[in-house]
Amino acid sequence: MIIAIAGGSGSGKTTISNLMKEKYKTCFNINVEVVSMDDYYKNIEIDSFDNYDHPNAFNVDQLHRDLQNFLSTGSLQTRSYNYETKESVALERKSNVKIVILEGLYSFYTQEIRDICHLKLFLDVDENIRIKQRLFRDLKERNISMEKNMLMINSFVKDMYKKHVLQQREVADKIYPNTNEVLSLIA
């Protein structure tokens, strides 16, 4: 089973995914893995893109292959994107996986990924909340200053949300206007 969670930057996708993973593992005693689309960024040097928030920044073909392999075999190839070398590297293969939670800006943006997802959730969180959460997260976890982050947000993040990310709301199975509603379901 693949559960996909999409939403704007700072909407709580990673937090919700990790909480769902732990809840399912605890309640059902099954192997659940979270796949982050951030680990499928293309190699910036080879593919020459300058906007990590654009759908073309992701290696959707590799993601699709990994998810198809999971559906066929129950094993999942994990990956990690190295922001220093600018490439996605294969890590370990997890076996006997029952549920994959795919989280990211574009978790079900493309038809090929959307077609293999069993449940598609969209976090439709208010823009001011998303920006505040992104600023805090990026300062703490990615060492991105508020000034630099606001420049990115105003230069392309808001635009990519309106042009691309928001389209997924129309094809989602369930839309959550805030993370509290989702959290109450998995508490």
Phi, psi and chi 1 to 4 in degrees:
 res  aa     phi    psi   chi1   chi2   chi3   chi4
   1 MET       -  138.9  171.2 -179.8 -129.5      -
   2 ILE  -120.7  123.0  -61.2  173.3      -      -
   3 ILE  -107.5  124.1  -59.7  170.2      -      -
   4 ALA  -108.5  134.8      -      -      -      -
   5 ILE  -124.4  119.5  -57.9  175.2      -      -
   6 ALA  -122.5  163.8      -      -      -      -
   7 GLY   161.9  171.6      -      -      -      -
   8 GLY   -67.8  166.7      -      -      -      -
   9 SER   -60.0  127.7 -178.5      -      -      -
  10 GLY    85.5   10.7      -      -      -      -
  11 SER   -82.7  -11.4   61.6      -      -      -
  12 GLY   105.0   15.3      -      -      -      -
  13 LYS   -58.0  -48.2  -60.1  175.2  -62.2  -67.0
  14 THR   -67.0  -44.1  -56.8      -      -      -
  15 THR   -59.7  -49.8  -58.9      -      -      -
  16 ILE   -61.6  -44.5  -64.0  -63.5      -      -
  17 SER   -60.4  -45.6  -62.9      -      -      -
  18 ASN   -67.4  -37.2  -71.8  -36.2      -      -
  19 LEU   -67.0  -41.0  -70.9  169.7      -      -
  20 MET   -62.2  -43.2  -74.5  176.1   72.4      -
  21 LYS   -56.4  -50.2  172.0 -175.3  174.2  175.2
  22 GLU   -64.9  -39.6  -67.9  -50.4  -48.5      -
  23 LYS   -63.4  -47.5 -174.8   68.3  170.2 -173.4
  24 TYR   -64.6  -41.1  -72.5  145.4      -      -
  25 LYS   -62.3  -43.5  -76.5  174.6   81.7  168.0
  26 THR   -70.1  -48.5  -57.2      -      -      -
  27 CYS   -72.5  -36.1  -70.9      -      -      -
  28 PHE  -113.1   -4.7  -56.5  111.8      -      -
  29 ASN    53.8   49.4 -165.0   28.8      -      -
  30 ILE  -126.3  161.2   57.6  172.9      -      -
  31 ASN   -84.1  118.0 -168.2    5.5      -      -
  32 VAL  -122.6  135.8  179.4      -      -      -
  33 GLU  -126.9  144.5  -65.9  -63.3  -30.5      -
  34 VAL  -100.0  130.4  173.5      -      -      -
  35 VAL  -111.7  122.7  171.6      -      -      -
  36 SER   -98.8  130.4  173.0      -      -      -
  37 MET   -61.6  -24.5  -75.7 -157.6   69.8      -
  38 ASP   -58.2  -24.8  -72.7    0.6      -      -
  39 ASP   -81.4    0.5  -67.9  -33.9      -      -
  40 TYR  -116.1   22.1  -74.1   86.0      -      -
  41 TYR   -62.0  144.6  -79.2  121.1      -      -
  42 LYS   -71.7  164.4  -67.2  177.3 -179.9  175.1
  43 ASN   -72.5  112.9 -176.7  -39.9      -      -
  44 ILE   -61.5  -30.1 -160.8  167.7      -      -
  45 GLU   -72.9  -38.0  -55.4  -59.9  -33.2      -
  46 ILE   -83.5  -44.8  -64.4  170.5      -      -
  47 ASP   -92.3   -5.0  -64.3  -59.1      -      -
  48 SER    36.4   77.9   69.4      -      -      -
  49 PHE  -123.2  159.0   63.1   91.4      -      -
  50 ASP  -127.4   12.4   59.6   -3.2      -      -
  51 ASN  -136.9  102.4 -179.1  -12.8      -      -
  52 TYR   -68.0  -10.7  -81.0   93.3      -      -
  53 ASP   -97.7    4.0  -80.3   45.5      -      -
  54 HIS   -90.7  142.8 -166.3  -77.9      -      -
  55 PRO   -57.6  -29.5   -4.9    4.5      -      -
  56 ASN   -73.8   -5.5  -68.7  -21.0      -      -
  57 ALA   -78.0  -10.3      -      -      -      -
  58 PHE  -104.5  143.7  -63.2   91.7      -      -
  59 ASN   -86.8   79.7 -172.7  -16.9      -      -
  60 VAL   -67.7  -31.1  177.5      -      -      -
  61 ASP   -62.6  -45.0  -66.6  -24.5      -      -
  62 GLN   -65.9  -42.0 -176.3   63.4   59.6      -
  63 LEU   -58.7  -45.6  174.0   61.6      -      -
  64 HIS   -61.7  -44.3 -172.9 -104.0      -      -
  65 ARG   -60.3  -44.8  -77.6 -168.1  -61.4  -86.6
  66 ASP   -63.7  -41.0  -72.5   -9.7      -      -
  67 LEU   -70.2  -39.6  -67.4  174.3      -      -
  68 GLN   -62.9  -41.2  -77.1  -75.6   45.0      -
  69 ASN   -62.6  -41.2 -174.8   63.2      -      -
  70 PHE   -59.4  -46.8  155.9   69.4      -      -
  71 LEU   -63.1  -32.3  -69.7  172.7      -      -
  72 SER   -80.7  -35.8  -59.9      -      -      -
  73 THR  -118.5  -19.2   67.7      -      -      -
  74 GLY    81.5    2.8      -      -      -      -
  75 SER  -109.9  150.9   69.4      -      -      -
  76 LEU  -130.5  125.6  177.4   68.9      -      -
  77 GLN   -80.6  118.4  177.3   65.3   58.0      -
  78 THR   -89.9  151.0   60.2      -      -      -
  79 ARG  -136.8  163.9  -60.9 -175.2 -178.3  -82.3
  80 SER  -145.9  135.8  179.1      -      -      -
  81 TYR   -92.3  127.3 -173.6   78.4      -      -
  82 ASN   -96.1  112.1 -175.0  -43.5      -      -
  83 TYR   -71.5  -14.9  -73.0   90.5      -      -
  84 GLU   -84.0  -47.6  -70.1  179.6   22.8      -
  85 THR   -86.2  -12.9   64.0      -      -      -
  86 LYS    63.6   40.5  -51.9  -64.8 -173.1 -156.5
  87 GLU  -144.4  153.4   60.7 -173.9  -13.2      -
  88 SER   -90.5  131.4  177.2      -      -      -
  89 VAL  -121.2  144.3  -66.0      -      -      -
  90 ALA   -75.0  137.4      -      -      -      -
  91 LEU  -106.4 -119.0  -61.5  176.1      -      -
  92 GLU  -100.8  159.9   64.7 -178.8  -58.1      -
  93 ARG   -98.7  123.4 -178.3  171.6  -66.8  -78.9
  94 LYS   -95.2  133.5  -53.8  -87.1 -177.4  136.4
  95 SER  -108.9  164.6   58.0      -      -      -
  96 ASN    57.0   39.1 -162.1   29.4      -      -
  97 VAL   -83.3  131.9  177.3      -      -      -
  98 LYS  -101.2  -35.5  -60.2  -60.8 -178.3 -164.7
  99 ILE  -133.5  134.1  -60.9  175.0      -      -
 100 VAL  -111.4  129.8  165.3      -      -      -
 101 ILE  -105.2  110.7  -58.7  170.6      -      -
 102 LEU   -94.4  119.8  172.7   62.6      -      -
 103 GLU  -126.2  142.3   65.9   91.0    7.4      -
 104 GLY   163.7  173.4      -      -      -      -
 105 LEU   -55.5  -39.7  -69.4  173.5      -      -
 106 TYR  -123.3   43.4  -60.4  108.1      -      -
 107 SER   -58.6  -32.8  -67.5      -      -      -
 108 PHE  -136.3   39.3   47.3   94.5      -      -
 109 TYR   -73.5  -43.2 -178.2   77.5      -      -
 110 THR   -89.9  149.3   63.7      -      -      -
 111 GLN   -60.3  -41.3 -172.3   68.9   47.7      -
 112 GLU   -63.4  -36.6   62.7 -166.7    1.3      -
 113 ILE   -77.0  -43.6  -59.0  -67.7      -      -
 114 ARG   -56.3  -39.4 -169.8  165.9   45.4 -112.5
 115 ASP   -65.4  -23.6  -73.6  -14.0      -      -
 116 ILE  -102.9    1.2   60.9  174.0      -      -
 117 CYS   -87.0  135.4  -68.1      -      -      -
 118 HIS   -87.7  -26.5  -60.7   88.0      -      -
 119 LEU  -147.0  128.6  179.9   61.7      -      -
 120 LYS  -120.3  116.9  -60.3  174.3  -62.7  -64.0
 121 LEU  -112.6  136.5  -49.9  176.7      -      -
 122 PHE  -118.8  126.1 -172.0   81.5      -      -
 123 LEU   -93.0  103.8  -57.8 -178.8      -      -
 124 ASP   -97.3   63.5 -165.0   14.6      -      -
 125 VAL   -84.0  142.1  177.0      -      -      -
 126 ASP   -51.9  139.8  177.6   75.9      -      -
 127 GLU   -56.8  -42.9 -180.0  178.9   72.1      -
 128 ASN   -63.2  -38.0  -68.5  -33.9      -      -
 129 ILE   -67.6  -44.2  -66.0  169.6      -      -
 130 ARG   -60.2  -45.0  -74.0 -172.9  -74.2  109.5
 131 ILE   -63.9  -45.0  -70.0  171.7      -      -
 132 LYS   -59.8  -45.8 -177.2  175.5  151.4 -174.7
 133 GLN   -65.9  -38.9  -69.2  178.2  167.7      -
 134 ARG   -64.5  -45.7  176.9 -170.9  165.8  118.9
 135 LEU   -58.5  -45.9  -70.6  170.1      -      -
 136 PHE   -64.7  -48.1  178.1   74.0      -      -
 137 ARG   -60.7  -48.5  176.3 -157.2   64.9 -156.9
 138 ASP   -68.3  -32.4  -73.3   -2.7      -      -
 139 LEU   -67.8  -44.1 -175.9   61.5      -      -
 140 LYS   -75.6  -47.4 -179.1 -179.4  174.1 -170.3
 141 GLU   -97.0  -25.3  -63.4  174.6   15.2      -
 142 ARG  -121.3    2.1  -60.2  175.1 -175.5  174.5
 143 ASN    54.8   39.9 -159.2   28.3      -      -
 144 ILE  -101.8  122.6  -60.0  172.9      -      -
 145 SER   -64.7  156.6   71.2      -      -      -
 146 MET   -62.2  -37.7  -69.7 -154.6 -179.2      -
 147 GLU   -63.4  -49.5  -65.5   79.3   17.9      -
 148 LYS   -63.7  -40.6 -176.9  176.3  179.9 -178.9
 149 ASN   -64.9  -43.5 -147.8  -24.3      -      -
 150 MET   -63.1  -34.1  -77.7  -52.3  -61.4      -
 151 LEU   -63.1  -45.0 -179.0   63.4      -      -
 152 MET   -64.5  -44.7  -70.1 -171.6  -69.3      -
 153 ILE   -58.9  -46.1  -72.0  166.7      -      -
 154 ASN   -78.2  -23.1  -69.2  -39.0      -      -
 155 SER   -81.4  -42.0  -63.4      -      -      -
 156 PHE  -147.5  -23.4   56.3   82.8      -      -
 157 VAL   -62.3  -49.0  172.5      -      -      -
 158 LYS   -62.4  -40.8  -72.2 -179.7 -179.2 -179.4
 159 ASP   -64.7  -43.8 -171.1   42.8      -      -
 160 MET   -65.1  -35.9  -67.8  -63.0  100.7      -
 161 TYR   -61.2  -49.6  179.1   79.6      -      -
 162 LYS   -67.5  -40.0  -70.2  174.3 -172.2  161.6
 163 LYS   -77.9  -35.3  -77.8 -175.2  179.9  175.6
 164 HIS  -125.6  -54.8  -58.7  -67.5      -      -
 165 VAL   -59.4  -44.5  175.5      -      -      -
 166 LEU   -61.7  -25.1 -156.1   50.7      -      -
 167 GLN   -57.7  -29.9  -68.7  179.3   22.9      -
 168 GLN   -68.0  -23.3  -65.4  166.8  106.2      -
 169 ARG   -57.9  -34.7 -175.4  172.7   63.4 -176.3
 170 GLU   -70.3  -23.6  -56.5  -54.0  -45.0      -
 171 VAL  -112.7    6.3  -66.6      -      -      -
 172 ALA   -72.2  147.7      -      -      -      -
 173 ASP   -76.0  -31.6  -63.5  -47.6      -      -
 174 LYS  -147.6  136.3  179.3   74.3  174.2  149.8
 175 ILE  -113.6  129.6  -59.7  166.4      -      -
 176 TYR  -113.6  121.3  -67.5   96.1      -      -
 177 PRO   -75.2  -13.0   24.4  -30.3      -      -
 178 ASN  -158.0  161.5   59.8   61.7      -      -
 179 THR   -72.9  -23.2   53.1      -      -      -
 180 ASN   -60.7  -38.6  -69.0  -24.9      -      -
 181 GLU   -62.5  -42.4 -172.7  177.7  -19.2      -
 182 VAL   -67.3  -44.0 -175.9      -      -      -
 183 LEU   -59.6  -36.9  -69.6  171.7      -      -
 184 SER   -66.6  -27.8   69.7      -      -      -
 185 LEU   -74.8  -29.4  -65.3  173.3      -      -
 186 ILE  -106.2    4.1   57.0  176.9      -      -
 187 ALA   -74.3      -      -      -      -      -
